[in-house]
């Protein structure tokens, strides 16, 4: 059994949005991945501090966050951070998916979050970057 964990940063200025994302993705999004530890950030400064500190395997950013949304933050991080961790942006409308291309996000989640789709999206992004993949028996 693996003791490896994946560290996911969840950003939103609204605690209930962070909680919704964490609940939807769960503690283990797929059997072949380690357990997830979450870091919650309510401000851009907290996100930047955590990313600069290293050890974050994935960021999930609220596209509707105020005053700066997750899409703008995603674009900033992708353009300014060498070896930026993968980013998933959560949006309110399916029509906003095209903005993820501009934001350079690796994937998009659409509210209301479907737990199966959210976990699958997170697992796919983590697998594609090779983050903390462990034995399926783990």
N, C-alpha and C positions, 0 to 999 in steps of 0.2 A: 504494500500500500504506500502510495507516494505522500510525502509531506509537503510537496511543492504547492505554493499558492500563486494565484494570479491577482495582481493588485489593479483594481479598476477605480478610477476617479470619476465621480458623478457630480456634475456641476449644474446647479440651478439656484436662482435667488430664492426660490420657493421650496421649503423643506418637504412639502407634500409631493412635489414633482420628483424630488430626489428619492423619496420613499417609494413612489409608484414605479420608478425605473428599477430600483434595487429589488423590489418584490417581484417584478415581472421577469427579470433576468435570473434571479435566484442565486443560491450559494454554489451551485455546480451546474453550469449551463449545458454540459455534455459529459458523458461518462469518460471520454478520453482526455478530459481536461482536469487539472487540479481544482481544488476549492478556490472560491473567490473571497478576497478581502476587499471591502469597499472603503474608499476615502471620500468623504462628502465635502464639497466646496460650495460656498454660497456667494463667493466674490471672485472676480478676475484675479485679484492679488493672491488669493489662496491657490487658485489653479496654477498660476505662474510659479509660485513658491514650490508647490509639489512637483511640477514637471521639471523645474530646475534642479530639485533635489535628487531626481532619478528614482528608479524603481517602480514607476508607473507603467503597467503593461498595456493599458487601454484607457481612453477617455470617452465618456458618454456625456455629451453637452446638450443642454436644453436650448433648442433653437429659439425659444420665446423668452429667454432670460432677459432681465432688465438690469442695468441700463444697456448692457452690451449682450447681444444674443450669441448663442452657441455657434451660429454659422460664421459670424465675423471673427469670433475667437478661434474657431477651427482654422480659418484661412491665415490668421496671424501666426498661430502656432506652427502650421505647416511651412510657412515662409520664413520663420525666424529661428526655429529649433532644429539643429542638426540631429538626425536620427529621431525625429518626433515620433512618439508612440502613435499607434493607429487611433483614429477618432471616429466615433459614431455620433451623428446628430439626431436628436429626437425633435420631430416637427409635429405641428397640430393638424396640418392638412396634407393629403396626398399630393395636391397640386404644388406643394412647396419642395417636393423631391428634387426638382431641377436645380434648386438653389444649392443643394449638396454638391453639385458639380463645381459651382463657383467656390464653395467653401473648402474644396479639396478633401472633404470627409471620405472615409473609407467605406462607410455604409450609412443608412438612414433607418430610423425607426419612426413609425407614425402612430400618434395617439388616436384613439385609446390603444394602449399597448396590449398586444396579444402575447401572453407569456411564452407560448411555444415559439412564435416567430421571433420574439425578443431574444430568447435564449439561443435559438438557432443562429441568428444574425451575429450575436456576440461570439459564439463558438466558431463560426466561419471566419470572422475577422481574426480571432486569435490563432486559428490554425494557419491562415494565410501568412501570418507574420512569424510563426514558429514560437509563439509565446507560451511557455509553461505547458507544453503538451506532454502528457504522461500516458502510461499504459492503460488500456481499456479495462484492465483488471483492477486498477487503482481505485 
